[in-house]
Amino acid sequence: MAKEEIKSLVENSKKILEQDFEQHSKNVKSELNSFKKKTLDRV
């Protein structure tokens, strides 16, 4: 593999990982807010 090809693959992987991280972060925050709301409703 050429150096440029490896560099391109690494950059693409980095972009995908960042997108996945953002999506998971949003999901976790959403679930936490939902949990807080349900907990407060019970109290």
LUMTIVEX-688286 format. One record per residue (C-alpha): x, y, z. Coordinates in steps of 0.1 Angstrom, whole numbers, padded with zeros to 4 digits, always signed. Each point is the difference from the previous one (the first is absolute). Layout:
XYZ/...
% end
This chain:
+0000+0000+0000/+0011+0035-0008/+0006+0025+0028/-0028+0022-0014/-0025-0028-0001/+0007-0009+0036/-0003+0037+0010/-0034+0002-0018/-0013-0031+0017/+0011+0014+0034/-0017+0033-0007/-0032-0017-0011/+0000-0022+0031/+0005+0030+0022/-0030+0018-0015/-0022-0031+0004/+0011-0004+0037/-0007+0037+0007/-0035-0004-0015/-0007-0031+0020/+0012+0017+0031/-0023+0030-0005/-0030-0023-0007/+0007-0021+0031/+0004+0032+0021/-0033+0013-0012/-0017-0033+0008/+0015-0002+0035/-0011+0036+0007/-0034-0007-0013/-0003-0031+0022/+0012+0018+0030/-0026+0028-0005/-0027-0026-0004/+0011-0018+0031/+0001+0032+0020/-0035+0009-0011/-0014-0034+0008/+0017+0001+0034/-0014+0035+0008/-0034-0011-0011/+0001-0029+0025/+0009+0023+0028/
% end
